[in-house]
């Protein structure tokens, strides 16, 4: 079962590596170690505020011959204050300049949330009514230009993804969302599979939100403990392997090289069906609920239920 899950094919024909490195608050030395250990999928975003740093690391690795650009799959994301159609290409150009790249393998709308430019606070006044169809048209133009090899979305509910599919000329290749054994995204997963959209899992080891319990309790889940013990693997490895066997790429992040190495060792074993079916018993809990994306007085989404269309 192993080798054929190292990559998944997107609806563009491109192959996305099934294990990526999430770069939010990730130290540069971890990124260097990840690439040297064979990781070929790097997940970035303008909002992470470290794309210039990542660009310097990539430039160094290319110059040293550690890896070639064409061997890497690099993703970035359009932030909420760049949703106006005229701002979309400028945002991409800024990201490409920061990363010191000529193209991205994948560019995502980070959230279905629109914000006013120039307001850096978490004040509700910055939240605007989104216009996803017009933003998506600008994303399609980037795909046409060749500066991005694939386009997609992130944090889109089943309804928002279907609404986009109803108007899109080019369907999204990816929807990157929170997904792990405690938030399995069954309904969204079914839509993605039926429409040829790849689901990519962020926070695959639990919550990374500031102030949250380290993993939201995911790695203490009894089913994970049972499967890990039976297979002689870590609970983190089991959680990651579950997602991959579901057909999802995973974007774990870590600050230690030992865990990084462990996170990449997912292909010489699998979770057998008699254990895999036990994951359906796990109580579902959504961890990622960013307060700054909703406000009852805003012109945008007023509640999490509205943002996620009831999938909370």
C-alpha positions as CSV (number, residue, x, y, z in Angstrom):
1,X,0.0,0.0,0.0
2,X,3.0,2.3,0.7
3,X,4.5,3.9,-2.4
4,X,1.4,4.8,-4.3
5,X,0.4,7.1,-1.5
6,X,3.6,9.3,-1.6
7,X,1.8,11.6,-4.0
8,X,-1.8,12.4,-5.0
9,X,-2.8,13.6,-8.4
10,X,-4.6,16.9,-8.7
11,X,-7.3,17.7,-11.3
12,X,-4.6,19.6,-13.2
13,X,-2.5,16.4,-13.6
14,X,0.2,17.7,-11.2
15,X,1.3,15.5,-8.3
16,X,1.1,16.9,-4.8
17,X,3.4,15.1,-2.2
18,X,1.3,13.6,0.5
19,X,3.5,14.9,3.3
20,X,4.2,18.6,3.5
21,X,5.8,20.9,6.0
22,X,3.5,23.6,7.5
23,X,5.6,26.8,7.9
24,X,3.6,28.8,10.4
25,X,6.1,29.8,13.1
26,X,8.5,27.1,11.8
27,X,12.2,27.8,12.4
28,X,14.4,28.0,9.3
29,X,16.6,25.1,10.5
30,X,13.6,22.8,10.6
31,X,12.7,23.7,7.0
32,X,16.3,22.9,5.9
33,X,16.3,19.6,7.8
34,X,12.9,18.7,6.3
35,X,14.1,19.2,2.7
36,X,17.4,17.3,3.5
37,X,15.3,14.4,4.9
38,X,13.3,14.3,1.6
39,X,10.3,16.5,2.3
40,X,9.3,18.1,-1.1
41,X,6.1,19.9,-0.2
42,X,6.3,23.3,1.5
43,X,3.2,25.1,2.7
44,X,3.5,28.9,3.0
45,X,1.2,31.9,3.4
46,X,1.6,35.7,3.3
47,X,-0.2,35.8,6.7
48,X,2.6,33.7,8.3
49,X,4.9,36.7,7.9
50,X,7.9,34.6,7.1
51,X,8.0,34.3,3.3
52,X,11.1,36.4,2.9
53,X,12.9,34.2,5.4
54,X,11.7,31.1,3.6
55,X,12.9,32.6,0.3
56,X,16.4,33.0,1.7
57,X,16.4,29.4,2.8
58,X,15.2,28.2,-0.6
59,X,17.8,30.3,-2.4
60,X,20.6,28.8,-0.3
61,X,19.4,25.2,-0.8
62,X,19.1,25.8,-4.6
63,X,22.6,27.3,-4.8
64,X,24.1,24.5,-2.7
65,X,22.5,21.9,-5.0
66,X,20.6,20.3,-2.1
67,X,17.4,20.3,-4.2
68,X,16.1,21.8,-7.5
69,X,13.1,24.1,-7.8
70,X,11.3,21.6,-10.0
71,X,11.6,19.0,-7.3
72,X,9.6,21.0,-4.8
73,X,5.9,21.6,-4.5
74,X,5.4,25.1,-3.0
75,X,2.1,26.5,-1.9
76,X,1.2,30.0,-0.7
77,X,-2.1,31.7,0.1
78,X,-3.9,35.0,-0.7
79,X,-4.7,36.9,2.5
80,X,-8.1,38.4,3.3
81,X,-7.2,42.0,2.6
82,X,-6.2,41.1,-1.0
83,X,-9.5,39.8,-2.2
84,X,-10.3,42.7,-4.6
85,X,-9.6,41.5,-8.1
86,X,-7.0,44.1,-8.8
87,X,-5.1,43.2,-5.6
88,X,-4.9,39.5,-6.4
89,X,-2.0,39.6,-9.0
90,X,-0.2,42.1,-6.8
91,X,-0.4,39.8,-3.8
92,X,1.0,36.9,-5.9
93,X,3.8,39.1,-7.2
94,X,4.7,40.1,-3.6
95,X,4.7,36.4,-2.5
96,X,6.9,35.4,-5.5
97,X,9.3,38.2,-4.8
98,X,9.5,37.3,-1.1
99,X,10.0,33.5,-1.9
100,X,12.4,34.4,-4.7
101,X,10.5,32.2,-7.1
102,X,9.2,32.5,-10.7
103,X,6.0,30.4,-10.0
104,X,4.0,28.6,-7.4
105,X,2.8,25.1,-7.6
106,X,-0.4,26.0,-5.8
107,X,-2.0,29.3,-4.8
108,X,-5.0,29.3,-2.4
109,X,-7.6,31.7,-1.2
110,X,-6.6,31.5,2.5
111,X,-10.1,32.2,3.9
112,X,-13.6,32.9,2.4
113,X,-13.3,36.2,4.4
114,X,-12.7,39.7,3.1
115,X,-11.1,42.5,5.0
116,X,-10.5,46.2,4.5
117,X,-7.0,47.1,3.6
118,X,-5.0,49.1,6.1
119,X,-6.8,48.0,9.3
120,X,-4.4,45.9,11.3
121,X,-6.5,45.6,14.5
122,X,-9.0,42.8,15.2
123,X,-11.8,45.4,15.1
124,X,-15.0,44.2,13.5
125,X,-15.0,47.2,11.1
126,X,-12.4,45.5,8.9
127,X,-14.7,42.6,8.0
128,X,-16.5,43.1,4.7
129,X,-19.1,41.1,2.8
130,X,-17.1,38.5,0.7
131,X,-17.3,38.3,-3.1
132,X,-15.7,35.0,-3.8
133,X,-16.7,34.8,-7.5
134,X,-14.9,38.0,-8.4
135,X,-11.8,37.0,-6.3
136,X,-11.9,33.5,-8.0
137,X,-12.0,35.1,-11.5
138,X,-8.7,36.9,-10.6
139,X,-7.3,33.6,-9.4
140,X,-8.2,31.9,-12.7
141,X,-6.3,34.7,-14.5
142,X,-3.2,33.8,-12.5
143,X,-3.6,30.2,-13.5
144,X,-3.9,31.3,-17.1
145,X,-0.7,33.4,-16.8
146,X,1.4,30.3,-15.8
147,X,2.6,32.0,-12.6
148,X,0.7,29.4,-10.6
149,X,0.4,25.8,-11.7
150,X,-2.8,25.2,-9.7
151,X,-5.3,27.3,-7.8
152,X,-7.5,26.3,-4.8
153,X,-9.1,27.4,-1.6
154,X,-8.7,27.0,2.1
155,X,-11.2,26.9,5.0
156,X,-14.1,26.5,2.6
157,X,-17.2,24.7,4.0
158,X,-19.0,22.1,1.8
159,X,-21.6,24.8,0.9
160,X,-19.0,27.4,0.0
161,X,-17.1,25.0,-2.1
162,X,-20.2,23.9,-4.0
163,X,-21.2,27.6,-4.5
164,X,-17.8,28.2,-6.0
165,X,-18.0,25.2,-8.2
166,X,-21.3,26.5,-9.5
167,X,-19.6,29.6,-10.9
168,X,-16.0,28.6,-11.5
169,X,-14.5,28.4,-15.0
170,X,-11.6,26.5,-13.5
171,X,-12.5,24.3,-10.6
172,X,-10.3,24.5,-7.5
173,X,-7.6,21.8,-7.4
174,X,-7.4,21.8,-3.6
175,X,-9.4,22.7,-0.4
176,X,-7.0,23.0,2.5
177,X,-8.9,22.6,5.8
178,X,-8.5,21.4,9.4
179,X,-8.7,17.6,9.2
180,X,-7.7,14.9,11.7
181,X,-9.3,11.9,13.4
182,X,-11.2,14.2,15.8
183,X,-12.5,16.4,12.9
184,X,-12.9,14.0,10.0
185,X,-14.8,16.3,7.6
186,X,-16.9,13.5,6.3
187,X,-19.4,15.6,4.3
188,X,-16.7,17.8,2.8
189,X,-14.6,14.8,2.0
190,X,-17.5,13.3,0.0
191,X,-18.0,16.4,-2.0
192,X,-14.2,16.8,-2.7
193,X,-14.0,13.2,-3.9
194,X,-17.1,13.4,-6.1
195,X,-15.8,16.6,-7.8
196,X,-12.1,15.7,-8.1
197,X,-10.9,18.2,-5.6
198,X,-8.0,17.2,-3.3
199,X,-8.4,17.7,0.4
200,X,-5.3,18.8,2.1
201,X,-5.2,18.6,6.0
202,X,-3.7,21.4,8.1
203,X,-3.4,20.9,11.9
204,X,-3.4,17.1,11.3
205,X,-2.0,16.6,14.8
206,X,-4.5,18.8,16.5
207,X,-4.9,22.5,17.3
208,X,-2.0,24.9,16.8
209,X,-4.1,27.9,17.9
210,X,-2.5,30.3,20.4
211,X,-3.7,29.4,23.9
212,X,-5.1,26.1,22.9
213,X,-4.2,22.8,24.6
214,X,-1.1,21.6,22.7
215,X,-3.0,19.2,20.4
216,X,-6.6,19.7,21.6
217,X,-6.5,16.2,23.1
218,X,-6.1,14.4,19.8
219,X,-3.0,12.5,20.8
220,X,-4.7,11.3,24.0
221,X,-7.6,9.8,22.0
222,X,-8.0,6.1,23.1
223,X,-8.4,4.8,19.5
224,X,-5.1,6.5,18.5
225,X,-3.4,4.9,21.5
226,X,-4.8,1.5,20.7
227,X,-3.8,1.6,17.1
228,X,-0.3,3.0,17.8
229,X,0.3,0.3,20.4
230,X,-0.8,-2.5,18.1
231,X,1.3,-1.2,15.2
232,X,4.4,-0.2,17.1
233,X,4.1,3.4,15.9
234,X,3.7,6.8,17.6
235,X,0.2,8.3,18.0
236,X,1.3,11.2,15.8
237,X,2.3,8.8,13.0
238,X,-1.1,7.0,13.3
239,X,-3.0,10.3,13.1
240,X,-1.0,11.3,10.0
241,X,-1.3,7.9,8.3
242,X,-5.1,8.0,8.8
243,X,-5.3,11.2,6.8
244,X,-3.1,9.8,4.0
245,X,-5.2,6.6,3.8
246,X,-8.2,8.8,3.5
247,X,-6.6,10.3,0.4
248,X,-5.6,13.6,2.0
249,X,-2.1,15.2,2.0
250,X,-1.0,16.3,5.5
251,X,0.8,19.5,6.6
252,X,2.2,18.8,10.1
253,X,4.5,21.3,11.7
254,X,7.1,20.7,14.3
255,X,10.0,22.5,16.0
256,X,12.2,19.4,16.6
257,X,14.2,17.4,14.1
258,X,13.4,14.1,15.9
259,X,9.6,14.6,15.4
260,X,10.2,15.8,11.9
261,X,11.9,12.6,11.0
262,X,9.1,10.6,12.6
263,X,6.5,12.5,10.8
264,X,8.0,11.6,7.4
265,X,8.2,7.8,8.2
266,X,4.7,6.9,7.0
267,X,5.1,4.7,4.0
268,X,6.5,1.3,4.9
269,X,3.3,0.4,6.9
270,X,-0.4,1.0,6.9
271,X,-3.4,0.9,9.3
272,X,-5.3,-2.4,8.6
273,X,-9.0,-2.3,7.9
274,X,-10.0,-3.8,11.2
275,X,-8.3,-1.0,13.0
276,X,-9.1,1.7,10.5
277,X,-12.8,1.3,11.0
278,X,-12.4,2.1,14.7
279,X,-11.7,5.8,13.8
280,X,-15.5,6.2,13.1
281,X,-16.0,5.8,16.9
282,X,-14.0,9.0,17.7
283,X,-16.1,11.9,19.0
284,X,-15.8,14.9,16.6
285,X,-14.5,18.3,17.8
286,X,-13.5,21.3,15.7
287,X,-10.4,23.0,17.1
288,X,-9.8,25.9,14.8
289,X,-12.2,28.8,15.5
290,X,-10.4,32.1,14.8
291,X,-12.3,34.9,16.7
292,X,-11.1,37.6,14.3
293,X,-13.0,36.2,11.3
294,X,-16.5,36.8,12.7
295,X,-18.3,39.5,14.7
296,X,-22.0,40.0,15.3
297,X,-21.8,43.6,14.3
298,X,-19.6,43.1,11.2
299,X,-20.6,43.4,7.5
300,X,-19.0,40.0,7.0
301,X,-19.8,36.7,8.8
302,X,-21.5,37.2,12.2
303,X,-21.0,33.8,13.7
304,X,-18.9,30.7,13.3
305,X,-22.0,28.8,12.2
306,X,-22.3,31.3,9.3
307,X,-18.6,31.1,8.4
308,X,-18.7,27.3,8.4
309,X,-22.3,26.9,7.2
310,X,-23.2,24.9,10.3
311,X,-20.2,22.6,10.0
312,X,-18.9,23.3,13.5
